[in-house]
């Protein structure tokens, strides 16, 4: 995969209220020389690490890397189910070996996608880093960072992602587009937010 499994992706139906399903891209890169013929690769679901069920997604049985190509976009269909309206579900994908390809580096052989239709305060939310919780703040944090889950108590990770979010809020303010909470107050982060 183009991204390490530590850099998860998020798909939310919040921006697609009228759609029951949608497609989301998963980019795959070739390690090695491109071939002069189309070749097949497989992506499968790691069910024991996923909370998503087959009702939440559909995945083609095989994909094709075109001749002379070094990258491909695999399209995953995600579905708006009752489960994702309660809390995000996790879908773990892996590149599986075929006759044409072996699996690459372990950290790039897995992809984690969170599928959601609901925003709610996560267990790992830290007031010291994020300040008071609001659905609007968390939704914007997901949009800006692409992260829906952080490791509770991992201050380095918290600092890294709050610095990205804090810089976004500062840029918006500098450009005359200050971000406000629903109650009209300026969106603020906690005192430990990264610089």
Buried (B, 14 or more C-beta within 10 A) or exposed (E): BBBBBEEBBBBBBEEBEEEEBBEBEBEBEBEEEEBEEEBEBBBEBBEEBBBBEEEBBEBEEEBBBEEEBBEBEBEBEBBBBEBBEEBBBBBBBBBBEBEBBEBBEEEBBBBBBBBBBEBEEBEBBBEEBBBEBBBBBBBBBBBBBBBBBBEEEEEEBBBBBBBBBBBBBEEBEEEEEEBEBEEEEEBBBBEBBBE
